[in-house]
C-alpha cells in the first residue's frame, strides 16, 4: 500500500529542494484582496471531481492535516490537478478588503509539472453547526504523535455553493515560502459555528501568516 502521507510530504519537499526564496521575493502569499481592484476575467470554472475517501487527520505541529490519497482531482479548463492534502489556518491567511476571517482551509493539489496549485476556502462564523465539518473539527488530534484519526470524507462537501474565485500567482504560506504556487481563492466563504472554530483555535490560536505586498501583481476574478 502506498503511504500517501509520505507522498504528500515529498511533493512539498520537491519545492523545498529549490533555491531558498530570497528576502526580496516579489510573489509571496497570502495577500489582501481588494475586490474593487481585481480584474474581471473569463476564467474556466473550477470542477471539483473529488471522491469519497477514507482519509487520515493528523497534527504535524504546524496545523491539522488531512491526507487525501490519489482519487480526487480539480479540473480548470484543460488542466487537471491531483488533490494531495488539506490543512487549516486561524485566522485566515488571505484577507478580503482588509478583513481576515476566523479560519481558512487550503486544498493542496499537484499539477502534471509538479508545481503546486492551492484552493483557499475562507471560513466564516455561522449561526448553525456545520455537520459537514464535524467529521474533522470535532475529532482533531490535539497533540503531535496522537494516533491519526481515520474517517470517510468527500472534501467537496466542505466547499461553499458558489465556486467563483480570485486567482493570482504566489507562494506557500508556510516555510520555506517557495514561490511558483498558483492560487484560487473562493469568493464565497464556508460557514461553521463559533464552537467549531474554537475546536481548532484551542490547538492553533494563530498559525496564519501576515499578508504580503502585491508588488504589482494582478488578481483576477471570475465574471
Secondary structure as UniProt FT lines:
FT   HELIX           4..16
FT   TURN            23..24
FT   STRAND          32..33
FT   HELIX           35..37
FT   STRAND          39..41
FT   STRAND          46..49
FT   STRAND          53..59
FT   STRAND          64..67
FT   TURN            69..70
FT   STRAND          73..76
FT   TURN            77..78
FT   STRAND          79..89
FT   STRAND          95..96
FT   TURN            97..98
FT   STRAND          99..100
FT   STRAND          103..110
FT   TURN            112..113
FT   STRAND          116..126
FT   HELIX           131..137
FT   TURN            138..139
FT   TURN            144..145
FT   STRAND          149..153
FT   HELIX           155..158
FT   STRAND          165..171
FT   TURN            175..176
FT   STRAND          179..186
FT   STRAND          190..193
FT   HELIX           194..201
FT   TURN            202..203
FT   TURN            215..216
FT   STRAND          220..222
//
